[in-house]
């Protein structure tokens, strides 16, 4: 996937695309994969990097949504449970079955959570990842050895999926390309063009990496899948368009694995803000989150609020025998959820549906909002179906329910620090065999070597050091300090691959350090 060649070809391409998808997060990638596998000439444009915003900042769960069951949204839980099963089959190198334990403190909690989770299993049907069962106090402590024992009665064990969000995004980009689609990051849509009937016929695009003249693209249809930025495109189409997004901020902190050793996750079902809190092992660290804070300002890189950080640490401290302190936090990140705005005022964001919603504009612009990573494939299926219906195209059949994602391979060794590359790991090893100098280690603790940087540039369209350190590997999310330490070495390797000078290297390091500081906690 050579970005520079693809951009050069796009500048000369006057043939109309069948479908242009704006947005390279979960929703846009799902829509583009759906479109290209149905035979449409498909182009996806992302204004920054793939999954840069919300889609790299999830709780790393592929789940039906236990809390949505508690809210009575059975249809959403059923849909998500089915999609969870399909994703586990289609991307077995990224999705794993994870055991969760809800600690219980009396008979009624045992009964309530056992019955509720039995229904969760039933909704998943044959795609269930495992049976939910009540477990004893001794078994609970065996699975969660760092859990506080005070007043503990037992626990309820259930199963859900876990994944690596931005790695799935990268593999979806590769899958779309493998199927003949064109996918580009750092391409900002600056305008929509319309024909004499007011229908969208094209877009104006800017290459934000290399500048140059505007690029004019002709198309038969446009899907707006820009998540929390959906209103920007809707207003581009119609300045009077009503707001469609209610953004909510979720924060996660990352701790060392000693806070929750092993391969079981802790689920806290009722926090003071009415959400659930997860304490989840991930890449040999522990992710704790998430919060739910309504926000009015939407940005690409939201920052965790002090009260959110305190809330997470305090809530985790109520359950863990060693309460985590600020000094224990390796990284902290905030992401915005693109919730479909409720028509009635006064709804709390946790009560606004995570179901997706499709908006059809008079110009023919198709916008999809809401949803979550687990249902990305179904969202793509629904939005392309709606597009065909609205534009009166011949109805086609989805090819994605059982489509293997790029890198898919079975018999994954989850202890291998490179497991997330799937079948591509072999190609990286072959590259190292040809160029032994690429074996040089950049981070011993996180098993990052030079070859991964080169691979990310050549095969995963990484174009700056943040792309590599945050989303091609997850180092910024796991250990912000270590990411800052190796940033200069990563910059120099990328500069050699991209034919950049020392000024580019210095600018990259400075820019990344400023961003990485937002992932580190200032000590009180």
C-alpha positions as CSV (number, residue, x, y, z in Angstrom):
1,X,0.0,0.0,0.0
2,X,2.1,2.8,-1.3
3,X,0.3,6.0,-0.3
4,X,2.3,8.3,-2.6
5,X,1.5,6.2,-5.7
6,X,-2.2,6.0,-4.7
7,X,-2.4,9.8,-4.3
8,X,-0.7,10.4,-7.7
9,X,-3.2,8.0,-9.3
10,X,-6.1,9.7,-7.6
11,X,-5.1,13.1,-9.0
12,X,-5.4,11.8,-12.5
13,X,-8.5,9.7,-12.0
14,X,-11.5,11.4,-13.6
15,X,-13.7,8.2,-13.7
16,X,-16.6,8.5,-11.2
17,X,-16.3,6.3,-8.2
18,X,-19.4,4.3,-7.3
19,X,-19.1,5.0,-3.6
20,X,-16.8,7.4,-1.7
21,X,-16.7,6.8,2.1
22,X,-15.6,9.7,4.3
23,X,-14.1,8.5,7.6
24,X,-11.5,5.8,8.4
25,X,-12.7,4.6,11.8
26,X,-14.7,1.5,12.5
27,X,-17.9,2.7,10.8
28,X,-16.2,4.0,7.6
29,X,-14.0,0.9,7.2
30,X,-17.0,-1.4,7.7
31,X,-18.9,0.6,5.0
32,X,-16.0,0.6,2.5
33,X,-15.4,-3.2,3.0
34,X,-19.1,-3.8,2.4
35,X,-19.1,-1.7,-0.7
36,X,-16.0,-3.1,-2.3
37,X,-17.0,-6.7,-1.7
38,X,-20.4,-6.0,-3.3
39,X,-18.5,-5.1,-6.5
40,X,-18.6,-1.3,-6.2
41,X,-15.6,0.9,-7.2
42,X,-14.9,2.2,-3.7
43,X,-12.7,5.0,-2.3
44,X,-12.2,5.7,1.5
45,X,-10.8,9.0,2.7
46,X,-9.6,9.7,6.3
47,X,-8.7,13.2,7.3
48,X,-5.9,12.0,9.7
49,X,-4.8,8.4,10.4
50,X,-7.0,5.4,10.4
51,X,-8.7,4.9,13.8
52,X,-6.9,8.1,15.1
53,X,-10.0,9.3,17.0
54,X,-12.7,7.2,18.8
55,X,-11.8,3.9,17.1
56,X,-8.4,3.4,18.8
57,X,-9.6,4.4,22.2
58,X,-12.2,1.8,23.1
59,X,-12.2,-0.5,26.1
60,X,-10.9,-3.2,23.7
61,X,-14.0,-5.4,24.1
62,X,-16.0,-7.2,21.4
63,X,-19.2,-7.6,23.4
64,X,-22.9,-7.8,23.4
65,X,-23.1,-5.2,26.0
66,X,-24.1,-6.5,29.4
67,X,-25.3,-3.0,30.5
68,X,-27.6,-2.6,27.5
69,X,-29.3,-5.8,28.6
70,X,-29.8,-4.2,32.0
71,X,-31.4,-1.2,30.2
72,X,-33.8,-3.5,28.4
73,X,-32.2,-3.1,24.9
74,X,-32.5,-6.8,24.0
75,X,-32.4,-6.2,20.2
76,X,-29.1,-4.4,20.4
77,X,-27.6,-7.1,22.7
78,X,-28.8,-9.8,20.3
79,X,-27.3,-8.0,17.3
80,X,-24.0,-7.3,19.0
81,X,-23.7,-10.9,20.3
82,X,-24.2,-12.3,16.8
83,X,-21.6,-9.8,15.4
84,X,-19.2,-10.7,18.2
85,X,-19.3,-14.3,17.1
86,X,-18.8,-13.4,13.4
87,X,-15.8,-11.2,14.2
88,X,-14.2,-13.8,16.4
89,X,-14.4,-16.2,13.4
90,X,-13.3,-13.6,10.8
91,X,-10.4,-12.1,12.7
92,X,-9.2,-15.0,15.0
93,X,-5.7,-13.4,15.3
94,X,-7.2,-10.3,17.0
95,X,-10.3,-11.5,18.9
96,X,-10.0,-13.8,21.9
97,X,-12.4,-15.3,24.3
98,X,-12.0,-13.6,27.7
99,X,-13.4,-14.8,31.0
100,X,-15.0,-12.0,33.1
101,X,-15.9,-12.3,36.8
102,X,-18.5,-10.1,38.6
103,X,-17.7,-10.3,42.3
104,X,-20.9,-10.7,44.4
105,X,-21.4,-9.8,48.1
106,X,-24.7,-11.4,49.0
107,X,-27.3,-14.1,47.9
108,X,-29.4,-11.6,45.9
109,X,-26.5,-10.4,43.8
110,X,-25.6,-14.0,43.1
111,X,-29.1,-14.7,41.9
112,X,-29.5,-11.4,39.9
113,X,-26.3,-11.5,38.0
114,X,-26.5,-15.3,37.3
115,X,-30.0,-15.0,35.8
116,X,-29.1,-11.9,33.8
117,X,-26.0,-13.4,32.3
118,X,-27.8,-16.7,31.5
119,X,-30.1,-14.5,29.4
120,X,-27.0,-12.9,27.8
121,X,-25.8,-16.4,26.8
122,X,-29.3,-17.2,25.4
123,X,-29.3,-14.1,23.2
124,X,-26.0,-15.1,21.7
125,X,-27.3,-18.6,20.8
126,X,-24.8,-20.8,19.1
127,X,-22.4,-17.9,18.8
128,X,-22.0,-17.7,22.6
129,X,-18.4,-17.8,23.8
130,X,-19.1,-19.8,26.9
131,X,-21.6,-20.5,29.6
132,X,-22.2,-18.1,32.5
133,X,-22.0,-19.8,35.9
134,X,-22.0,-18.8,39.6
135,X,-18.6,-19.5,41.2
136,X,-17.6,-19.9,44.8
137,X,-15.6,-17.3,46.8
138,X,-12.5,-19.6,46.5
139,X,-12.9,-19.9,42.7
140,X,-13.4,-16.1,42.4
141,X,-10.2,-15.5,44.3
142,X,-8.4,-18.1,42.3
143,X,-9.3,-16.2,39.1
144,X,-8.9,-12.7,40.6
145,X,-6.1,-13.1,43.1
146,X,-5.8,-9.4,43.8
147,X,-9.5,-8.9,44.6
148,X,-10.4,-7.6,48.1
149,X,-11.8,-10.5,50.2
150,X,-13.8,-8.3,52.6
151,X,-17.5,-9.4,52.5
152,X,-17.0,-11.3,49.3
153,X,-19.6,-14.0,48.8
154,X,-18.6,-15.4,45.4
155,X,-18.8,-14.4,41.8
156,X,-20.5,-14.9,38.5
157,X,-18.3,-16.0,35.6
158,X,-19.2,-15.0,32.0
159,X,-17.5,-14.8,28.6
160,X,-17.0,-12.0,26.2
161,X,-14.6,-11.0,23.4
162,X,-11.4,-8.9,23.6
163,X,-9.5,-7.4,20.7
164,X,-7.0,-4.8,19.5
165,X,-9.1,-1.9,18.0
166,X,-6.6,0.0,15.9
167,X,-4.9,-3.3,14.7
168,X,-8.3,-4.4,13.4
169,X,-8.6,-1.0,11.6
170,X,-5.2,-1.5,10.0
171,X,-6.2,-5.1,8.9
172,X,-9.5,-3.8,7.5
173,X,-7.6,-1.2,5.5
174,X,-5.5,-4.0,4.0
175,X,-8.6,-6.2,3.4
176,X,-10.3,-3.3,1.4
177,X,-7.1,-2.9,-0.6
178,X,-6.8,-6.7,-1.1
179,X,-10.4,-6.6,-2.6
180,X,-9.6,-3.8,-5.0
181,X,-10.6,-0.7,-3.1
182,X,-8.6,2.5,-2.6
183,X,-8.0,3.6,1.0
184,X,-6.1,6.8,1.9
185,X,-5.2,8.5,5.2
186,X,-4.4,12.2,5.7
187,X,-6.9,13.2,3.0
188,X,-9.3,15.9,4.2
189,X,-12.6,16.5,2.4
190,X,-13.0,20.2,2.1
191,X,-16.2,20.4,0.0
192,X,-19.0,18.6,-1.6
193,X,-19.9,19.3,-5.3
194,X,-23.5,18.9,-6.6
195,X,-25.1,18.7,-10.0
196,X,-27.8,20.9,-11.4
197,X,-30.5,19.0,-9.4
198,X,-28.7,19.5,-6.1
199,X,-27.5,15.9,-5.9
200,X,-23.9,15.2,-4.8
201,X,-21.7,14.4,-7.7
202,X,-18.2,14.9,-6.3
203,X,-15.9,16.1,-3.6
204,X,-12.9,18.4,-3.1
205,X,-10.1,16.9,-1.2
206,X,-6.8,18.1,0.3
207,X,-3.7,16.0,0.8
208,X,-2.7,17.2,4.3
209,X,0.7,15.4,4.2
210,X,2.2,16.7,1.0
211,X,0.0,19.7,0.1
212,X,-0.4,20.5,-3.5
213,X,-3.5,21.6,-5.4
214,X,-7.0,20.5,-4.5
215,X,-8.0,17.1,-5.7
216,X,-11.4,16.8,-7.5
217,X,-13.2,13.5,-7.2
218,X,-16.2,12.4,-9.2
219,X,-18.6,10.0,-7.5
220,X,-22.1,8.5,-7.8
221,X,-22.6,8.3,-4.0
222,X,-21.1,9.5,-0.7
223,X,-21.3,7.8,2.7
224,X,-20.5,10.1,5.7
225,X,-19.1,7.8,8.3
226,X,-17.0,10.3,10.3
227,X,-18.2,9.5,13.8
228,X,-18.1,12.4,16.2
229,X,-17.4,14.7,13.2
230,X,-20.5,13.6,11.3
231,X,-22.1,17.0,11.8
232,X,-19.2,18.8,10.1
233,X,-20.0,16.9,6.8
234,X,-23.7,17.4,7.3
235,X,-23.2,21.1,7.6
236,X,-20.9,21.0,4.5
237,X,-23.9,19.6,2.7
238,X,-26.5,21.8,4.3
239,X,-25.5,24.7,6.7
240,X,-28.9,24.4,8.4
241,X,-28.6,20.7,9.2
242,X,-29.7,19.9,12.8
243,X,-27.1,18.4,15.2
244,X,-27.1,14.6,15.0
245,X,-24.3,13.8,17.5
246,X,-24.3,13.7,21.3
247,X,-20.7,13.1,22.3
248,X,-19.7,11.4,25.5
249,X,-16.1,11.1,26.7
250,X,-14.8,7.8,28.0
251,X,-11.4,7.6,29.8
252,X,-9.2,4.6,30.5
253,X,-6.0,4.3,32.6
254,X,-3.4,1.6,32.1
255,X,-1.6,-0.2,35.0
256,X,1.0,-2.9,35.3
257,X,-0.3,-6.5,35.2
258,X,0.5,-7.0,38.9
259,X,-2.7,-5.2,39.7
260,X,-4.7,-8.1,38.1
261,X,-2.4,-11.0,37.2
262,X,-3.6,-13.8,34.9
263,X,-6.2,-13.9,32.1
264,X,-9.4,-13.1,33.8
265,X,-11.1,-9.7,33.7
266,X,-13.0,-8.0,36.5
267,X,-16.3,-6.4,35.8
268,X,-17.8,-3.9,38.3
269,X,-21.5,-3.8,37.5
270,X,-22.7,-0.6,39.3
271,X,-20.4,2.4,39.8
272,X,-21.4,5.7,41.2
273,X,-21.9,7.2,37.7
274,X,-24.3,4.4,36.8
275,X,-21.9,2.7,34.3
276,X,-20.0,-0.5,34.6
277,X,-16.2,-0.4,35.1
278,X,-13.9,-3.0,33.5
279,X,-10.5,-4.0,34.7
280,X,-9.1,-5.9,31.8
281,X,-5.8,-7.6,31.0
282,X,-4.5,-6.4,27.6
283,X,-1.0,-6.7,26.0
284,X,0.5,-7.7,29.4
285,X,-0.9,-4.6,31.0
286,X,-4.3,-3.9,32.7
287,X,-6.8,-1.4,31.2
288,X,-9.3,0.2,33.6
289,X,-12.3,2.1,32.4
290,X,-14.5,3.7,31.3
291,X,-16.1,6.9,32.4
292,X,-19.1,8.6,30.9
293,X,-18.9,12.4,30.7
294,X,-21.0,14.5,28.3
295,X,-18.9,17.0,26.3
296,X,-19.8,19.9,24.0
297,X,-16.3,20.3,22.4
298,X,-15.3,17.7,19.9
299,X,-11.6,17.2,19.1
300,X,-9.3,14.6,17.6
301,X,-7.3,14.2,20.8
302,X,-9.6,14.8,23.9
303,X,-7.9,14.8,27.3
304,X,-8.8,13.0,30.4
305,X,-10.4,15.3,33.0
306,X,-8.9,15.2,36.5
307,X,-12.3,14.0,38.1
308,X,-12.5,11.1,35.6
309,X,-9.0,9.9,36.5
310,X,-9.8,10.2,40.2
311,X,-13.1,8.3,39.7
312,X,-11.4,5.4,37.9
313,X,-8.6,5.0,40.5
314,X,-11.0,5.3,43.4
315,X,-13.5,2.8,42.0
316,X,-10.8,0.3,41.2
317,X,-9.4,0.8,44.7
318,X,-12.7,-0.3,46.2
319,X,-12.2,-3.7,44.7
320,X,-8.5,-4.3,44.4
321,X,-6.4,-5.3,47.5
322,X,-3.7,-2.8,46.4
323,X,-5.5,0.4,45.4
324,X,-3.8,2.0,42.3
325,X,-2.2,5.4,42.8
326,X,-1.4,8.1,40.2
327,X,2.2,7.0,40.2
328,X,1.1,3.5,39.0
329,X,-0.5,4.8,35.8
330,X,1.5,4.0,32.7
331,X,-0.8,5.7,30.2
332,X,-4.2,7.4,30.2
333,X,-6.3,8.2,27.2
334,X,-9.7,9.7,26.4
335,X,-12.0,8.9,23.5
336,X,-15.3,10.3,22.4
337,X,-18.4,8.2,21.7
338,X,-20.4,9.3,18.7
339,X,-23.9,8.7,20.2
340,X,-27.0,9.3,18.1
341,X,-28.5,12.4,19.7
342,X,-31.8,11.9,21.5
343,X,-34.7,14.0,20.2
344,X,-35.9,14.7,23.7
345,X,-33.6,16.8,25.9
346,X,-32.4,15.7,29.3
347,X,-31.2,12.2,28.5
348,X,-28.0,11.1,30.1
349,X,-25.4,9.9,27.6
350,X,-25.3,6.4,29.0
351,X,-29.0,6.2,28.2
352,X,-28.7,7.3,24.6
353,X,-28.8,4.3,22.3
354,X,-25.6,2.8,21.0
355,X,-27.7,1.5,18.1
356,X,-26.6,3.0,14.8
357,X,-28.8,5.5,12.9
358,X,-28.8,6.3,9.1
359,X,-29.7,9.8,7.9
360,X,-30.6,10.5,4.3
361,X,-30.1,14.1,3.1
362,X,-31.9,15.7,0.1
363,X,-28.6,15.8,-1.8
364,X,-28.3,12.0,-1.6
365,X,-25.7,12.1,1.2
366,X,-26.0,9.0,3.4
367,X,-24.8,9.5,7.0
368,X,-24.4,6.8,9.5
369,X,-24.0,7.6,13.2
370,X,-23.9,5.8,16.6
371,X,-22.9,2.2,16.9
372,X,-19.8,0.6,18.2
373,X,-16.8,-1.5,17.1
374,X,-18.6,-4.8,17.8
375,X,-21.3,-4.0,15.2
376,X,-19.1,-2.3,12.6
377,X,-19.8,-5.0,10.0
378,X,-23.5,-4.9,10.4
379,X,-23.4,-1.1,10.2
380,X,-21.6,-1.4,6.9
381,X,-24.1,-3.8,5.6
382,X,-27.1,-1.6,6.7
383,X,-25.7,1.6,5.3
384,X,-24.8,0.1,1.8
385,X,-28.3,-1.5,1.7
386,X,-29.9,1.9,2.5
387,X,-27.7,3.6,-0.1
388,X,-28.9,1.1,-2.8
389,X,-32.5,1.6,-1.7
390,X,-32.4,5.4,-1.7
391,X,-30.5,5.8,-5.0
392,X,-32.6,3.0,-6.6
393,X,-29.6,0.9,-7.4
394,X,-30.0,-2.9,-7.9
395,X,-30.0,-4.6,-4.6
396,X,-26.9,-6.7,-3.9
397,X,-26.1,-9.3,-1.3
398,X,-23.6,-8.8,1.6
399,X,-20.4,-10.8,1.2
400,X,-18.9,-9.9,4.6
401,X,-20.6,-12.2,7.2
402,X,-18.0,-14.9,6.8
403,X,-15.2,-12.9,5.1
404,X,-11.8,-13.5,6.6
405,X,-10.0,-10.3,7.6
406,X,-6.4,-9.7,6.3
407,X,-4.0,-11.5,8.6
408,X,-6.5,-14.0,9.8
409,X,-5.0,-17.3,11.0
410,X,-5.8,-19.9,13.5
411,X,-3.7,-21.4,16.3
412,X,-2.6,-18.0,17.6
413,X,-0.2,-18.0,20.5
414,X,-1.5,-15.2,22.7
415,X,1.8,-15.1,24.6
416,X,3.7,-14.1,21.4
417,X,4.1,-10.3,21.6
418,X,3.6,-10.2,17.8
419,X,0.4,-12.2,17.8
420,X,-1.6,-9.3,16.4
421,X,0.2,-9.5,13.1
422,X,-1.5,-12.8,12.4
423,X,-0.2,-14.3,9.1
424,X,1.8,-11.1,8.4
425,X,4.2,-12.0,11.2
426,X,5.8,-14.5,8.8
427,X,6.5,-11.8,6.2
428,X,8.1,-9.6,8.8
429,X,10.4,-12.5,9.9
430,X,11.3,-13.1,6.2
431,X,12.2,-9.4,5.9
432,X,14.5,-9.7,8.9
433,X,16.1,-12.7,7.4
434,X,16.9,-10.7,4.3
435,X,18.1,-7.6,6.3
436,X,19.5,-8.8,9.7
437,X,20.1,-5.2,10.8
438,X,16.3,-4.8,11.1
439,X,16.4,-7.2,14.1
440,X,17.8,-4.4,16.3
441,X,15.7,-3.9,19.3
442,X,14.1,-0.5,20.0
443,X,12.2,-1.5,23.2
444,X,13.3,-4.7,25.0
445,X,10.3,-4.6,27.4
446,X,7.7,-4.3,24.6
447,X,9.6,-6.5,22.0
448,X,9.7,-3.7,19.3
449,X,12.3,-4.0,16.6
450,X,13.3,-1.9,13.6
451,X,11.6,-4.3,11.2
452,X,8.2,-3.4,12.6
453,X,8.7,0.3,11.7
454,X,9.8,-0.5,8.2
455,X,6.8,-2.9,7.8
456,X,4.4,-0.2,9.1
457,X,5.6,2.3,6.5
458,X,5.7,-0.1,3.5
459,X,2.6,-2.3,4.2
460,X,0.4,-0.4,6.8
461,X,0.5,3.2,5.5
462,X,2.1,4.6,8.6
463,X,3.4,8.1,7.7
464,X,4.5,9.6,11.0
465,X,5.9,8.3,14.3
466,X,2.6,8.7,16.1
467,X,0.9,6.4,13.6
468,X,3.5,3.7,14.5
469,X,3.8,4.3,18.3
470,X,0.0,4.7,18.9
471,X,-1.8,2.6,16.3
472,X,0.5,0.1,14.4
473,X,2.0,-0.8,17.8
474,X,0.2,0.2,20.9
475,X,3.1,1.5,22.9
476,X,1.7,5.0,23.5
477,X,-1.4,3.4,25.0
478,X,0.6,1.0,27.1
479,X,3.5,3.1,28.3
480,X,3.7,6.7,27.3
481,X,7.1,7.2,28.9
482,X,8.6,4.3,26.9
483,X,7.0,5.6,23.7
484,X,8.7,9.0,24.2
485,X,12.0,7.3,24.8
486,X,12.1,5.4,21.5
487,X,10.4,8.1,19.4
488,X,13.8,9.5,18.1
489,X,14.9,6.1,16.9
490,X,11.5,5.5,15.2
491,X,11.6,8.9,13.5
492,X,15.0,8.2,12.0
493,X,14.0,4.8,10.6
494,X,10.8,6.3,9.1
495,X,12.8,9.2,7.7
496,X,15.1,6.8,5.8
497,X,12.1,4.9,4.4
498,X,10.2,8.0,3.4
499,X,13.2,10.0,2.2
500,X,12.8,12.7,4.8
501,X,15.5,15.1,6.2
502,X,16.7,16.0,9.7
503,X,14.2,18.8,9.9
504,X,11.3,16.3,9.4
505,X,12.9,14.1,12.2
506,X,13.1,17.0,14.6
507,X,9.5,18.2,13.9
508,X,8.2,14.6,14.3
509,X,9.9,14.2,17.7
510,X,8.7,17.5,19.0
511,X,5.1,16.9,17.8
512,X,5.0,13.5,19.3
513,X,6.4,14.5,22.6
514,X,3.7,17.2,22.9
515,X,1.0,14.6,22.2
516,X,2.5,11.9,24.4
517,X,2.5,14.3,27.4
518,X,-1.3,14.1,27.3
519,X,-1.1,10.4,27.9
520,X,1.0,10.8,31.1
521,X,-0.3,11.8,34.5
522,X,1.2,14.8,36.3
523,X,2.0,13.7,39.8
524,X,0.1,15.5,42.5
